[in-house]
Every structure is written in structure tokens, then in C-alpha cells.
Amino acid sequence: MTISIQHDKVKSVFADAGHHNRPVFMIVIATKPCYVKLASLIQACEEQSISSLVIESGQHYDAVLTEAGTLFNIADKIAINLNVSGSMLKKASDLALAVEQLVHYFAELAPDTCVVPVVSGDTLTSNVLPQYWYLATGIRAVHVEAGLRSMGPASWHSLRGDKLLLQRQCDWVWHRDMPFPEGIDTVLTSCVSDLLLAPIKRNQHTLLSEGYQPENIEIVGSLSADAVALQSKQKPEKTIYDCYPELAHGKWIRVDIHRRENLTKPILTALLSALQQLATEKIQIVFVKYNAFISAVEHHQLASLVEQTREAGVVFHELWPSYQHVLEFVTSEHCRFVYSDSGGLQEELHSLNVPMLTCRASTDRPETVLDTWSNLLVPPLDHAFVYAGLRLAIDEPQKVWPTSPVQKIYGENVGQTIAASLSRYQSKVKRRIDIPEGY
């Protein structure tokens, strides 16, 4: 594989860094959420005159998924595309080759300039690229969204029906491997990072308990808050109701499922059966089909069940054209609540004061359940559990989401805050550690 390089853009950044005797911060875009979240940071780095280089891994290649690059005005800022593709192992091997190419390219271009990866969240790229970079150069990364750990009730056996609400009072534990593999990705990313940017105090406490030094941790808020603040002010050329006129009538539950653990045959069968039952009771449901869901339906031969669910009244949509459409709909009077297994959406909907149910047995945003009460876990244990959880939220929303408006915890102008952290951090950056010859 060969990486794609916009040489003029790269040379301009390195010339600026060399002129001011400072490092280059390599901001890594891995997936669609990275486009959404990192946009305000990229803009802030420009405004604060930080030498930053934007690269894309290629991990998400679908046109609809990557339209966020254009929407957030950062597509033309990407200087390098690593062109990784394929399975997880294939992407990991592609990243190794890409890092090797980058190291040699940068060494020839500017051998005395330190390049510091800035990675976000819990993606395969955020895990693997900093490790390879550290092995090749001795330079540690900056981890945005550090300290997130997937937490949930130790047991769900006693939390059925109306007792679902007791999840806010019971003991929560760390579900180390969930979601897979993101639960491990985020831990390993911090291991090779020197600056850990935690969204909230809960994440800081986690990092301290794991032995990270206080001077390496900063609380900065979540870039999700910047994203929704920016895009909520914008209007798409076509509204969501121009694209899907049926959504302009009544109140809908928006559902989307894409995580690996929810794409097994038993879980998909339970989920679709529960939605089917609700639809027969005249509950309006729109199910947005992510590519992973479509592939799982084909793999498990569940097309007939999807069709039965559609015939019962559930409306299935392809991926909505724009992130702005999501914000437009969920903040409208036509959205009853959202049921999703997304992690970032829990932050985004909290920032928008939109009620959410999370289709997982644990969450890396436990604060949305335990602290702000803007969210509740409804794991897909079986058909009856899903149906009862959704029915409770439909019939007694005041019990499920008892506070309104919720306390906003993810900050504002977060990109500017992180850029300021990078500006302070650059004076501490060493070019590399002393790697033994032949290593």
C-alpha cells in the first residue's frame, strides 16, 4: 500500500514548525465521529497558530459517512491519507506500513522536527497508530477523550420491567472488554500517550486510579459539545422532512444499531421482534440502517424478519444524507426519543437536551445515566427486556428522564481549550527518546 500525500500542504506546515522551532501536531482522523469531533480543534489550532498537520486513516470510506469532512469544512485541510482498508488485522498491518512510510518521509523532509500524533477516542487507528509511532520514533501521543471506561450494572437479572430505573442506584463495574474492541483500544491508546485530555472529572479520576500522573492529565470537556453547537446553527439545503416527508407527522423513536456485539443473530432477532411488537401498537419507529446492520442482516439471513418488521409498521431508512439532518430531527417535536448503541451520540444528545436510551449493557459515558439522568441503558438481553424498556420510556418518560433541562457537563469552546493545551505542551516535547541502534 502507498499513502497519499499533498506535498505542498505538508511542506508548509513543517516550514512553519521549523521557523518557530516547535513540533508538528499530527491530528489523526480515523472515522466519521473524528470528522465531527475534531473539526473545532483543527480550526482552533489554525487560529492559535499551532503547527498542525491533518491526516486521514481511510478507516471509513463510505461517501455518506465521510461527508462530514465537507460539512465541517475540513476536507480540504487533509494533507495525508493513509489509505488503510479491509478487516481489523488488515487495517492494523496497513497502519504499520503507513507509519513506516511517514517516519521516513518526515525524516527526509525535516529530520530535526518532532511530530506528535493527536488521536481521538477509541478507534483502531487511535490505538494502533500511536503504538507504532512510539516504537518507530520514541515519541508519545496526545490522547483526546482519555479516561473513558465502559461501566454498567454488575448484574441485570433484577432490573427487568419497572425495576430498570434501579440501574441508577445499583453498583456499577468496569466491563473491561466492552464494547469490543473499543474498550481495549482506549486503554492502550493512553498507554503510549504523554498528554491525556479527559472530558470530565470522572475520566480524570479513572486515569489517576490507573497510575497516570496528575501533571499529564487535563480536563478539557468534550468536542461533541462543539460539534452540536456549530452544526445546530446551520441548516441543510434540504430539510429532513424534504427527504422523508413521513417524519413530519406524529412522534417517532429513532433507532440505529451498528456495534459488533449487537449484530449477532439472537440479538438482532430480539431487537427487531420488540420493535415489531411496538409498531403493531401504533408506536412510530424509524430505523436508520448503518452498513454494519445491513451486512449482519445479510450474513444471518434475516431479510424476512426485517420485512416482517417493516410490514408491522417500522420505517427503515438508509443512512441519512447529513449530520445536520440528525440534529434537525432529534431536536424537533417529532422525535420522541433515540434508541441507539452509539457512544458519541450519548454526549451529543445530552448537549442538546434530547432524551436517549442506549442499547448496551454498559456505557463509556456512565455520567449520562448516573449523574445527569439524560440517558438510560436498555440492553438487548431478549425481546421482552427491550420491549419493556422502550414501553416504560413511552408511557412514563418523566420517570426515565426526570430532570429537564439537564446539567450540561461537556463544556463549550472545547477545541480552543485543547489547542491551548497543545500550545503549552509543545514546550515539553522532546524530539525522541534514545532508541538503541538496531532496535
Buried (B, 14 or more C-beta within 10 A) or exposed (E): BEBEBBEEBBBBBBBBBBEEEBBBBBBBBBBBBBBBBBBBBBBBBEEBEBBBBBBBBBBBEEEBBBBBBEBBEBBEBBBBBBBBEEEEEEBBBBBBBBBEBBBEBBBEBBEEBBBBBBBBBBBBBBBBBBBBBBEBBBBBBBBBBBBBBBBBBEEBEEBBEEEBBEBBEBEBEBBEEBBEBBBBBBBBBBBBBBBBBBBBEBBBEBBBEEEBEEEBBBBBBBBBBBBBBBBBEEEBEEBBBEBBEEBBEEEBBBBBBBBEBBBEBEBBBBBBBBBBBBBEEEBBBBBBBBBBBBEBBEEBEBEEBBEBBBEBBBBBBEBBBBBBBBBBBBBBEBBBBBBBBBBBBBBBBBBBBBBBBBBBBBBBBBBBBBBBBBBBBBBBBBBBBBBBBBBBBBEEBEEBBEEEEBEBBBBEBBBBBBBBBBBEBBEEBEEBEEEEEEE
